[in-house]
Structure formats: C-alpha cells, structure tokens
C-alpha cells in the first residue's frame, strides 16, 4: 500500500544461531593459537619441574640476599659445576643437620681464603668486593688462611655475624669445607616474595668466570607466552560473536513505500 512501510530483518531461527562464529580463517588461527599456547604453557612448566627445585629458607643467615621464610628456586646442578659466588643448596651431616642448607661459595678447590684484610674477604691474595653484603664489608669474621682441598668448597652466609658456615667449622678435619658432592642445586631466584633473579656476584670475576644463569627467564617467558596465546585464542569466539551480533543489528533497515 502507498502509505505503508515495511522493515526487512535478517532471518531468525528460534533466536539462536547454530552456524560457526567468525570466519573460517579466524577459527583456524584461533585453534592453532590455543594448541600452541597449551604446548608452550605445559612445556614451560614441565621444563621447570625437571630443572628447578623449590626451597624455603628457614634462617636469616643469607640476609639481605635471602631472608628467613623466602621461597627460592634452585637449579639442579652437579657440585663440580659450581663457581665462586654461587649460592648453593647442600646437605652435610657434619654440620649437625640433615636438612638442606643454603650458603654462598666463596672459594673452590685449590683456592686460599682468609678474612679480613681491610674489612674484605681475600681469595688467592685478591680482596673481594662483596656488594651483596650488608654494609658491603666483612667485619665480623676472622678466618685464618685456609687452603681449600681439591673437590671441596668453602662457604659463608651473607649475614656474616650470625651465620653458622665454614668459619664456624674451622676445627673440623676438612677446615670447614664441604664436598662438592654434597651440593644438589644452585639458587637462581627468590620467587616469594617476588624479588626475582639473584644479583651477579661480580666481585669474583677477577678470579675466573662466573656461573652461567639457568634457563629460568626462558621458562617463565614460555609460560607467559603460552598463557597469552590460550587466552587470546579462546577469546576469539566470544569477540567474533559479539561483533557479528552488532553487524546483524545494523543490517536491519527500513524499506521505502511501494
């Protein structure tokens, strides 16, 4: 009729659409993103479980680097891989405990260690700048000259005044040193609270190479990227559905009188 107007709308099927949401290419890319994300996410966690072990440090002997109650991640290593400056986890029954102990390696087999000259630790005649210490100098330890036997390590806590470390066991047959075989892991990071990776002990660089950091950063990156891909791929469907609904509403348009 001349005075009438009609409205053309998109066909409906009971108010619900059973067709796939989004374009085929978008759906395919979404599926690939989710699958790849799951692989990276689970692969990162699996790699981390194989390489790292969590520990809770019970004492303040490593403050300010690690405080009592801090949760750390330590890379599983052989004691022969340990370098000066490393913070390691070890078990030594002669130290009157069967529990894992966390200390810093300041000298390895063949080194000569003493303390303190000018308030600083001396290894092989070189004064070590220990920037990780409270106050930056060792004032509370008196360590006579010790020649570390091959295959053994000399360890100190970063809180030198109260740490029961090699300096407290100097009267032992091994002069307070610990066998390399007693070491089970090397601490890479404090994860709770989230203090991150341990600072590099650069004061020991004049004596030789430092340890290469473990793959923790790579593992965390894999987990984060995997999570982003899973969430992003999974969000494609709802986003495409919402955009499709908006487009269908804009298609409804008045048809002129005939």
Secondary structure, DSSP 8 states (H G I E B T S, - for coil): -TT--EEE----STT---S-SS-HHHHHHHHHHHHHHHHHHHHHHHHHHHHEEEEE--SSTTTTTS-TT-EEEEEE--GGG--TT-EEEE--GGGT--S-EEEEEEEETT-EEEEEETTEEEETTEE---TTSGGGS--S--EEEEE--TTEEEEE-SSTTT--SGGGGTTSTTTT-EEGGGEEEEEEEEEETT-EE----GGGGGGS------THHHHHHHHHHHHHHHHHHHHHHHHHHHHHHHHHHHH-EEE---
